[in-house]
Amino acid sequence: MALLIILAAIVLLVLGYVFYGSWLAKQWGVDPERKTPAVELDDGVDYVAAKPVVLMGHHFSSIAGAGPINGPVQASVFGWIPVFLWCVVGGIFFGGLHDFGSLFASVRHGGKSIGDVIKDSMGKRAHKLFLIFALLVLVLVVASFVNVVAGTFMSDNVGITTGTVTPNETTAMVSMLFIVLAIVYGLLTNKAGLKTVPATIIGIICILAFLFLGLRVGLAASRTFWIIFIGVYIAVASLVPVWILLQPRDYLSSFLLYGMMAVALVGIIVASITGSAHMTVPAFAGWKTSLGGLFPALFITVACGACSGFHSLVASGTTSKQLSNERDAKPIGYGAMLIESALGIISLIAVGMVFDKYTGGEYGSPAAAFADGIAAMFYGNGVIYALLTLAVSVFALTSLDTATRLSRFMFSELFLKDGEATWKDAKGFRKFLCHPLTGTLIMVIIGCVLGGLKLSQIWGLFGAANQLLAGLALMAVCAWLGNAGKNNKMFYIPMVFMLCATLTSLVITIKNKLTGGLAAWGDWFQLIFAIAMVVLAVILVIEGFQTIFAKKAAKKA
């Protein structure tokens, strides 16, 4: 069964890429001869044209994070059929459309954010409201992934450990070495002139050496220490030139993710052939589970495995500023999303191998269930478990790098006036607010404080806010394409569905908090956050629909 599930998913996703992805590129007028913002506006800091393979690594690493693992694993309580269908159908017709459209729209707007796309098609007020909404979502992204990374780094020991090293200590050590490797790689390829292929070979050899070392020498520290360290790291990473840390780290990290998926595929094939692949997850567990009703809970929980609003921020925040040719928008924007959907299916199969243990509460996190499920295919191999845990944390950290840089962009954009290109053009107190350091510190501090909450207090709210952002991004690209006179009808169903599902989920959250009591500050945080999201989203939806359908009516007249 496991082998049939993954083969069916791969075939359908490939067909979606070849046919639907190509059709979208033709409908929108992707032009390989047109100069991209990375080429026209090269500044050596944020606008830096990257080789397609390098940019694919950055984009995929940034959008993947822990989402396509945590989401499908948690949603598996609905059964494998609902999760399978949403990952595949959602990836092709919702997530791929969303990511590709966001990247293309940003490229055609000088590498600016989705907020700038909204400003162009819906006006200044909608632009400012969207930026506030996106910043709220980014706070949740930072909080969620700080929580995940600190959880996979923390240890009861203190200092450097040798001998019996825990997976957490291995993960922490290798992740720190990764940071050093990224800086060296960035300097060698961008300043010393080393070509991509030999640099990549050296990088992969170093990664393997780091893994070997990390399994024998670990780095141990408390959860609080790691939260503080992560905060400092992502603040620095968001401010330094993209070529020295973000771009090379994400590129090199992508090989870990590709390796993790390859190991998982080998495990599924071998376990299926030997008859040891026993998925105990039911095909369908009912319309209501511990997560709530299938609608909207399934579509919120799976998140990045099918569609994610965070991807629109990555595509229009960092990726569009590094795209060297428009022809690469399809493989990077659309293709990366479909690979992530495949990872979601792999996560579903992994938890299916240990489903009884997962539902019995034997794991501290969905990532642990994922790692143990894949390791079970290799007869409980401890090294495989440690490597998979490492891969999950590495990608959560890459998402943190990108999310913090995006926060910096959007925080500055929120306070800039028309005609002001950068923070240097702003006047008075606004110049302080627009300064890169100001936005970075504010977002990092808030995100790290919230990261100290339980993941269960953040993830559900993050899922709803994230998917609502996807609905708004779909609406923004739809409105822009309509104004540009291009076909935008393919956005109608995904846009309306995502908005309905996410607004329903947030309303349910508000109702539950009001009726269930507000015992702790975390409950108050969830209530206030959910209300703010709903209010902002409703205003944006009204303005967006007026723009889309008023334009349509005018064209018809």
ABEGO torsion letter per residue (X at the ends): XAAAAAAAAAAAAAAAAAAAAAAAAAAAGBBAABBBAAAAABAGAABBBBBAAAAAAAAAAAAAEAAAAAAAAAAAAAEAAAAAAAAAAAAAAAAAAAAAAAAAAAAAAGGBBAAAAAAAAAEAAAAAAAAAAAAAAAAAAAAAAAAAAAAAABBABBEBBBEBBBAAAAAAAAAAAAAAAAAAAAAAAAAAGBBAAAAAAAAAAAAAAAAAAAAABBBBBBAAAAAAAAAAAAAAAAABBAAAAAAAAAAAAAAAAAAAAAAAAAAAAAAAAAGABBBABBABAEABBAAEBAOAAAAAAAEAAABBAAAAAAAAAAAAAABABAAAAAAAAAAAAAAAAAAAAAAAAAAAAAAAAAAAGABABAAAAAAAAAAAAAGGBAAAAAAAAAAAAAAAAAAAAAAAAAAAAAAAAAABBBGBABAAABBEAAAAAABAAAAAAAAAAAAAAAAABBAAAAAAAAAAAAAAAAAAAAAAAAAAAAAAGBBAAAAAAAAAAAAAAAAAAAAAAAAAAAAAEBABAAAAAAAAAAAAAAAAAAAAAAAAAAAAAAAAAAAAX
